[in-house]
Amino acid sequence: AQSVTQLGSHVSVSEGALVLLRCNYSSSVPPYLFWYVQYPNQGLQLLLKYTSAATLVKGINGFEAEFKKSETSFHLTKPSAHMSDAAEYFCAVNNAGGTSYGKLTFGQGTILTVHP
Amino acid sequence: ETGVTQTPRHLVMGMTNKKSLKCEQHLGHNAMYWYKQSAKKPLELMFVYSLEERVENNSVPSRFSPECPNSSHLFLHLHTLQPEDSALYLCASSQVDRANEQFFGPGTRLTVL
């Protein structure tokens, strides 16, 4: 079984401040991990993914995430928030689960607000 | 067109209507998915088609009926829906492999009156 917990349904930061969105996962096998972003009235866009290569993963828009197996975490960070980063962010895990197509399990989402 | 497209983007229907949502992927993928996104709830996986065969149906009511005529197209046929079915319906596609990175369409905002 696999699951994802995103700590904090809402995070608020000032423009230029550090962004930290937390994600913890559980998986019975080595996981593949993803962060997606969703802007209002749009679909989900992939920010970055961990697929068992480097533990520090860089994504689009200046975001990065670090896979920490000992902590079962995959937190998303950005050194300096921009107003355009305001959106909802989803962490997801896929362990293939023995199926040929794989199955993503999503966290509940974290709404990021950036204020001037 | 590139990526994953969905039509219509918005749909309002009565409980007795029949309508269909359409999804098309232009990525050469071989798996397609329907998700339901309701306010204050996690994304719910509804259906999965892999190589044009339905491989997952997550206890979805029969008033939702998927169809996958080929690897590029996916439909969700709707009939006698309930107001609680109002939500954003997202389509996604992926290439079946271990990572299974999914690419999402913009969604259809459905309102059932």
Interface residues (C-beta under 8 A of the other chain):
Chain A: Y32 F34 Y36 N41 Q42 G43 L44 Q45 L46 K49 T51 F90 N94 A96 T99 S100 Y101 G102 K103 L104 F106 G107 Q108 G109
Chain B: V4 Q6 A31 P42 L43 L45 V48 S50 V55 E56 L90 A92 S94 V96 D97 R98 A99 N100 E101 Q102 F103 F104 G105 P106 G107 R109
